[in-house]
Amino acid sequence: MQYPKHVAIIPDGNRTRAKANDKTVAEAYMISYEKAIELIIHTFTETDIKIFTLRWLSTENGQKRPKEEFDFLMTMYKIVDEDLDEFMKEHKINFKVIGNLKGITDDFREYLLAKQQRNTYNTDRYFVFAINYGGRDEIIRGIQKLAETKKDLTTLTEEEISNSLDLGDVPPIELVIRTKWDQAQRTSGFMSWRIGYAELYFTGKKCPEFDIESYKKALVWFNEMADLRNYWK
């Protein structure tokens, strides 16, 4: 089995699933993140995948959400995160938070940065949490960062740009999984700089329905595609 080194998931369909099953959006989000934790644990115990990236909230969606729902998303993560924190500590999995942290609540930002500091190990395994993340926003912030230290931007290299972005020197994404494919066969600006050569897997499952078996199917699909991946050869 050939696994991607880096998998990223764009979860979509919480509202659709909630409406279809007479649940609140909050309940759907809670189910989704509990499923995500199961996927993370499966990734680092049953596969050779080194990096798992989860997009939790885009900058665009963050701006559209009602304040009550936005604040709930900021606090819900902490409610279900304790078991994952122990798992990461036991298996020495680095935690990395990316996105525009100025756009989230102070309390949640402090929580995530403390978690990142607490879960930093000398390993090549990462759980990357993308919160208030937008691909264009990331590139703009990266160039602004470079402009503060580099006088001549006309000599910029790909390596310099890559290292200025949120992921830093973390290996590029090889597989992107997006749920709710019947309504969203797009990347929505996710990791604009990083997924140029990634395989894109779209599933009809809504986010709360995407479980380990669904995840395994995506990985089998990647393995089948691996023999056809002939770029750079």
Backbone hydrogen bonds in HBPLUS format (Angstrom, degrees):
<---DONOR---> <-ACCEPTOR-->    atom                        ^
c    i                          cat <-CA-CA->   ^        H-A-AA   ^      H-
h    n   atom  resd res      DA  || num        DHA   H-A  angle D-A-AA Bond
n    s   type  num  typ     dist DA aas  dist angle  dist       angle   num
A0050-LYS N   A0005-LYS O   2.99 MM  45  5.26 141.8  2.14 124.9 136.0     1
A0051-ILE N   A0005-LYS O   2.98 MM  46  6.31 146.1  2.10 155.7 163.1     2
A0174-GLU N   A0006-HIS O   2.96 MM 168  5.52 168.0  1.98 143.7 147.3     3
A0175-LEU N   A0006-HIS O   3.30 MM 169  6.66 149.6  2.40 158.0 160.8     4
A0007-VAL N   A0051-ILE O   2.93 MM  44  6.24 163.1  1.96 161.4 159.1     5
A0053-THR N   A0007-VAL O   2.78 MM  46  6.17 164.7  1.81 156.7 161.9     6
A0008-ALA N   A0175-LEU O   2.87 MM 167  6.29 158.7  1.91 163.2 169.4     7
A0177-ILE N   A0008-ALA O   2.83 MM 169  6.25 161.4  1.87 160.0 166.3     8
A0009-ILE N   A0053-THR O   2.88 MM  44  6.32 153.7  1.95 158.2 164.9     9
A0055-ARG N   A0009-ILE O   3.14 MM  46  6.34 174.6  2.15 173.8 172.7    10
A0010-ILE N   A0177-ILE O   2.75 MM 167  6.10 167.7  1.76 166.3 169.7    11
A0179-THR N   A0010-ILE O   3.38 MM 169  6.76 157.0  2.44 158.5 160.9    12
A0207-CYS N   A0012-ASP O   2.88 MM 195  5.20 141.0  2.04 132.7 141.4    13
A0017-ARG N   A0013-GLY O   2.90 MM   4  5.91 165.7  1.92 150.4 154.3    14
A0018-ALA N   A0014-ASN O   2.93 MM   4  6.03 155.2  1.99 144.9 152.2    15
A0019-LYS N   A0015-ARG O   2.98 MM   4  6.16 164.3  2.01 151.4 154.8    16
A0020-ALA N   A0016-THR O   3.08 MM   4  6.27 155.1  2.15 145.2 152.1    17
A0021-ASN N   A0017-ARG O   3.09 MM   4  6.16 134.4  2.30 141.5 152.0    18
A0021-ASN N   A0018-ALA O   3.28 MM   3  5.29 135.4  2.50  95.4 107.1    19
A0023-LYS N   A0018-ALA O   2.88 MM   5  4.62 174.1  1.88 141.8 143.0    20
A0028-ALA N   A0024-THR O   3.12 MM   4  6.46 155.8  2.18 147.2 153.6    21
A0029-TYR N   A0025-VAL O   2.92 MM   4  6.21 158.6  1.96 153.4 158.8    22
A0030-MET N   A0026-ALA O   2.97 MM   4  6.19 155.4  2.03 147.4 154.4    23
A0031-ILE N   A0027-GLU O   3.01 MM   4  6.26 162.0  2.04 150.4 154.4    24
A0032-SER N   A0028-ALA O   2.95 MM   4  6.15 158.6  2.00 146.9 153.3    25
A0033-TYR N   A0029-TYR O   2.97 MM   4  6.24 161.1  2.00 153.2 156.6    26
A0034-GLU N   A0030-MET O   3.06 MM   4  6.25 157.5  2.11 148.4 154.8    27
A0035-LYS N   A0031-ILE O   2.94 MM   4  6.19 153.6  2.01 149.1 156.5    28
A0036-ALA N   A0032-SER O   2.86 MM   4  6.15 148.5  1.96 142.5 152.2    29
A0037-ILE N   A0033-TYR O   2.96 MM   4  6.25 151.1  2.04 147.4 153.5    30
A0038-GLU N   A0034-GLU O   3.23 MM   4  6.56 152.5  2.31 140.7 147.5    31
A0039-LEU N   A0035-LYS O   2.99 MM   4  6.37 151.5  2.07 149.0 157.1    32
A0040-ILE N   A0036-ALA O   2.89 MM   4  6.20 154.3  1.95 150.5 157.7    33
A0041-ILE N   A0037-ILE O   2.97 MM   4  6.21 167.1  1.99 154.3 156.9    34
A0042-HIS N   A0038-GLU O   2.95 MM   4  6.13 161.9  1.98 147.2 152.7    35
A0043-THR N   A0039-LEU O   2.84 MM   4  5.99 156.3  1.90 146.4 153.2    36
A0044-PHE N   A0040-ILE O   3.17 MM   4  6.45 159.6  2.21 153.8 156.6    37
A0045-THR N   A0041-ILE O   3.10 MM   4  6.11 118.2  2.49 141.9 156.5    38
A0045-THR N   A0042-HIS O   3.34 MM   3  5.27 151.6  2.42  98.6 106.8    39
A0046-GLU N   A0042-HIS O   2.82 MM   4  5.36 154.9  1.89 149.8 153.2    40
A0126-TYR N   A0050-LYS O   2.87 MM  76  6.44 150.2  1.96 151.0 160.5    41
A0052-PHE N   A0126-TYR O   2.97 MM  74  6.33 160.6  2.01 155.4 160.5    42
A0128-VAL N   A0052-PHE O   2.83 MM  76  6.09 161.3  1.86 145.0 151.5    43
A0054-LEU N   A0128-VAL O   2.88 MM  74  6.26 161.2  1.91 169.7 171.5    44
A0130-ALA N   A0054-LEU O   2.85 MM  76  5.96 175.4  1.85 158.0 158.2    45
A0056-TRP N   A0130-ALA O   2.74 MM  74  5.69 156.6  1.79 150.9 158.9    46
A0132-ASN N   A0057-LEU O   2.74 MM  75  5.08 111.3  2.22 120.1 138.4    47
A0133-TYR N   A0057-LEU O   2.95 MM  76  6.42 155.1  2.01 149.4 148.1    48
A0062-GLY N   A0058-SER O   2.91 MM   4  6.01 153.3  1.98 146.7 154.8    49
A0059-THR N   A0133-TYR O   3.07 MM  74  5.12 139.2  2.24 104.7 107.7    50
A0063-GLN N   A0059-THR O   3.19 MM   4  6.38 144.3  2.32 141.1 148.5    51
A0064-LYS N   A0061-ASN O   3.11 MM   3  5.09 130.5  2.36  95.1 108.5    52
A0065-ARG N   A0061-ASN O   3.04 MM   4  6.15 139.8  2.21 152.3 161.0    53
A0069-GLU N   A0066-PRO O   3.03 MM   3  5.39 115.4  2.47 107.1 121.9    54
A0070-PHE N   A0066-PRO O   2.88 MM   4  6.10 163.8  1.90 161.0 166.6    55
A0071-ASP N   A0067-LYS O   2.87 MM   4  6.01 167.4  1.89 154.8 157.4    56
A0072-PHE N   A0068-GLU O   3.07 MM   4  6.24 148.7  2.17 138.0 146.8    57
A0073-LEU N   A0069-GLU O   3.01 MM   4  6.32 157.0  2.06 151.3 156.2    58
A0074-MET N   A0070-PHE O   3.17 MM   4  6.49 143.1  2.32 142.8 152.9    59
A0075-THR N   A0071-ASP O   3.20 MM   4  6.50 137.4  2.39 141.3 151.8    60
A0075-THR N   A0072-PHE O   3.06 MM   3  5.22 130.3  2.31  99.5 112.6    61
A0076-MET N   A0072-PHE O   2.73 MM   4  5.75 157.4  1.78 162.3 169.2    62
A0078-LYS N   A0075-THR O   3.14 MM   3  5.63 125.2  2.46 108.0 119.8    63
A0079-ILE N   A0076-MET O   2.96 MM   3  5.15 125.5  2.26 101.1 116.0    64
A0081-ASP N   A0078-LYS O   3.47 MM   3  5.06 165.5  2.49  96.5 100.4    65
A0085-ASP N   A0081-ASP O   3.00 MM   4  6.20 152.8  2.08 153.5 161.3    66
A0086-GLU N   A0082-GLU O   3.18 MM   4  6.54 154.7  2.25 150.8 156.3    67
A0087-PHE N   A0083-ASP O   3.05 MM   4  6.31 154.5  2.12 145.0 152.4    68
A0088-MET N   A0084-LEU O   2.90 MM   4  6.15 159.5  1.94 154.4 158.9    69
A0089-LYS N   A0085-ASP O   3.09 MM   4  6.27 153.9  2.16 143.2 150.3    70
A0090-GLU N   A0086-GLU O   2.94 MM   4  6.14 161.2  1.98 149.3 154.3    71
A0091-HIS N   A0087-PHE O   2.97 MM   4  6.13 158.1  2.01 150.9 156.4    72
A0092-LYS N   A0088-MET O   2.80 MM   4  5.48 105.5  2.37 134.7 148.7    73
A0093-ILE N   A0088-MET O   2.95 MM   5  4.78 159.5  1.99 133.0 139.8    74
A0092-LYS N   A0089-LYS O   3.43 MM   3  5.05 158.2  2.48  93.8  99.8    75
A0094-ASN N   A0125-ARG O   2.87 MM  31  6.04 149.8  1.96 154.3 147.8    76
A0127-PHE N   A0094-ASN O   2.79 MM  33  6.18 156.9  1.84 167.7 174.4    77
A0095-PHE N   A0119-ASN O   2.90 MM  24  5.48 155.5  1.96 158.3 157.7    78
A0096-LYS N   A0127-PHE O   3.01 MM  31  6.30 160.3  2.05 153.2 153.5    79
A0129-PHE N   A0096-LYS O   2.82 MM  33  6.19 159.0  1.86 158.2 165.5    80
A0098-ILE N   A0129-PHE O   2.95 MM  31  6.16 163.0  1.98 147.6 149.9    81
A0131-ILE N   A0098-ILE O   3.03 MM  33  6.37 160.2  2.07 169.2 162.9    82
A0100-ASN N   A0132-ASN O   3.05 MM  32  5.60 166.6  2.07 134.8 133.3    83
A0103-GLY N   A0100-ASN O   3.10 MM   3  5.91 165.0  2.12 120.6 125.2    84
A0104-ILE N   A0101-LEU O   3.47 MM   3  5.60 166.8  2.49 108.3 107.6    85
A0109-ARG N   A0105-THR O   2.95 MM   4  6.17 161.9  1.98 156.7 162.3    86
A0110-GLU N   A0106-ASP O   2.98 MM   4  6.16 164.6  2.00 152.6 156.3    87
A0111-TYR N   A0107-ASP O   3.03 MM   4  6.22 153.7  2.10 142.0 149.7    88
A0112-LEU N   A0108-PHE O   2.93 MM   4  6.15 163.4  1.96 153.3 156.4    89
A0113-LEU N   A0109-ARG O   2.99 MM   4  6.18 165.1  2.02 153.7 157.7    90
A0114-ALA N   A0110-GLU O   2.99 MM   4  6.06 153.9  2.06 144.0 151.1    91
A0115-LYS N   A0111-TYR O   2.96 MM   4  6.16 152.3  2.03 144.3 152.4    92
A0116-GLN N   A0112-LEU O   2.88 MM   4  6.12 150.6  1.96 145.3 153.5    93
A0117-GLN N   A0113-LEU O   3.02 MM   4  6.23 157.2  2.07 143.0 148.6    94
A0118-ARG N   A0114-ALA O   2.90 MM   4  6.03 151.9  1.98 144.3 152.7    95
A0119-ASN N   A0115-LYS O   2.89 MM   4  5.98 144.9  2.01 144.0 152.5    96
A0138-GLU N   A0134-GLY O   2.87 MM   4  6.06 153.9  1.94 152.5 159.6    97
A0135-GLY N   A0189-GLY O   3.01 MM  54  4.97 120.2  2.38 126.1 142.7    98
A0139-ILE N   A0135-GLY O   3.18 MM   4  6.44 158.6  2.23 144.6 149.2    99
A0140-ILE N   A0136-ARG O   2.94 MM   4  6.22 163.7  1.97 155.8 160.1   100
A0141-ARG N   A0137-ASP O   2.93 MM   4  6.14 165.5  1.96 151.4 155.4   101
A0142-GLY N   A0138-GLU O   2.87 MM   4  6.05 150.7  1.96 145.9 154.7   102
A0143-ILE N   A0139-ILE O   2.96 MM   4  6.20 159.7  2.00 152.7 156.7   103
A0144-GLN N   A0140-ILE O   2.96 MM   4  6.17 158.9  2.00 150.4 156.8   104
A0145-LYS N   A0141-ARG O   2.97 MM   4  6.15 148.1  2.08 140.4 148.9   105
A0146-LEU N   A0142-GLY O   3.02 MM   4  6.33 154.4  2.09 144.9 151.6   106
A0147-ALA N   A0143-ILE O   2.86 MM   4  6.07 153.3  1.93 149.6 157.2   107
A0148-GLU N   A0145-LYS O   3.25 MM   3  5.44 142.3  2.40  99.6 109.6   108
A0149-THR N   A0146-LEU O   3.03 MM   3  5.46 144.0  2.16 108.9 118.8   109
A0150-LYS N   A0146-LEU O   2.71 MM   4  5.62 148.2  1.81 165.1 175.7   110
A0155-THR N   A0152-ASP O   3.48 MM   3  6.18 170.6  2.49 113.4 116.1   111
A0156-LEU N   A0153-LEU O   3.31 MM   3  5.38 161.0  2.35 110.7 110.0   112
A0161-ILE N   A0157-THR O   3.10 MM   4  6.41 161.8  2.13 152.5 157.0   113
A0162-SER N   A0158-GLU O   2.84 MM   4  6.04 169.4  1.85 156.6 159.9   114
A0163-ASN N   A0159-GLU O   2.95 MM   4  6.09 163.0  1.98 149.3 153.6   115
A0164-SER N   A0160-GLU O   3.10 MM   4  6.22 127.8  2.38 136.1 148.9   116
A0164-SER N   A0161-ILE O   3.04 MM   3  5.13 137.2  2.23  99.4 111.9   117
A0165-LEU N   A0162-SER O   3.19 MM   3  5.44 152.5  2.27 104.6 112.7   118
A0168-GLY N   A0165-LEU O   3.09 MM   3  5.54 141.4  2.24 110.2 121.2   119
A0170-VAL N   A0167-LEU O   3.22 MM   3  5.55 162.0  2.25 124.9 129.9   120
A0199-GLU N   A0174-GLU O   2.88 MM  25  6.03 171.2  1.89 138.7 136.0   121
A0176-VAL N   A0199-GLU O   2.86 MM  23  6.20 166.9  1.88 171.8 176.2   122
A0201-TYR N   A0176-VAL O   2.78 MM  25  6.03 173.1  1.79 174.7 176.2   123
A0178-ARG N   A0201-TYR O   2.89 MM  23  6.32 161.9  1.92 164.6 169.3   124
A0203-THR N   A0178-ARG O   3.03 MM  25  6.39 163.7  2.06 160.5 164.3   125
A0180-LYS N   A0205-LYS O   2.82 MM  25  5.50 152.5  1.89 138.8 143.2   126
A0183-GLN N   A0180-LYS O   3.09 MM   3  5.88 160.3  2.13 121.8 127.3   127
A0184-ALA N   A0180-LYS O   3.10 MM   4  6.09 120.7  2.46 139.5 154.1   128
A0181-TRP N   A0203-THR O   2.84 MM  22  5.20 166.3  1.86 128.4 131.3   129
A0190-PHE N   A0187-THR O   2.94 MM   3  5.50 161.8  1.97 120.7 126.8   130
A0194-ARG N   A0191-MET O   2.87 MM   3  5.13 132.7  2.10 107.0 121.2   131
A0195-ILE N   A0191-MET O   3.18 MM   4  6.05 141.6  2.33 175.6 170.2   132
A0198-ALA N   A0195-ILE O   3.16 MM   3  4.84 167.9  2.18 102.0 105.5   133
A0209-GLU N   A0206-LYS O   2.80 MM   3  5.33 146.6  1.91 120.6 131.7   134
A0210-PHE N   A0207-CYS O   3.13 MM   3  5.35 154.3  2.20 109.7 117.2   135
A0215-TYR N   A0211-ASP O   2.91 MM   4  6.20 152.6  1.99 149.8 158.7   136
A0216-LYS N   A0212-ILE O   2.81 MM   4  6.09 154.1  1.88 151.5 158.2   137
A0217-LYS N   A0213-GLU O   3.13 MM   4  6.39 151.4  2.22 142.7 149.3   138
A0218-ALA N   A0214-SER O   3.20 MM   4  6.55 150.3  2.29 142.9 150.3   139
A0219-LEU N   A0215-TYR O   3.03 MM   4  6.39 151.7  2.12 149.0 156.9   140
A0220-VAL N   A0216-LYS O   2.85 MM   4  6.13 152.4  1.93 150.8 158.5   141
A0221-TRP N   A0217-LYS O   2.95 MM   4  6.14 157.6  2.00 145.0 151.2   142
A0222-PHE N   A0218-ALA O   3.00 MM   4  6.29 150.8  2.08 140.7 148.5   143
A0223-ASN N   A0219-LEU O   2.96 MM   4  6.21 156.2  2.01 144.1 150.3   144
A0224-GLU N   A0220-VAL O   2.96 MM   4  6.28 151.7  2.04 149.3 156.8   145
A0225-MET N   A0221-TRP O   2.95 MM   4  6.21 146.1  2.07 144.0 153.9   146
A0225-MET N   A0222-PHE O   3.06 MM   3  4.94 117.1  2.48  91.7 107.6   147
A0226-ALA N   A0222-PHE O   2.85 MM   4  5.99 127.9  2.12 143.5 158.2   148
A0228-LEU N   A0225-MET O   2.84 MM   3  5.32 143.6  1.97 112.0 123.5   149
A0229-ARG N   A0226-ALA O   3.12 MM   3  5.13 154.4  2.19 101.7 109.7   150
A0230-ASN N   A0228-LEU O   2.90 MM   2  5.69 111.1  2.38 116.8  99.8   151
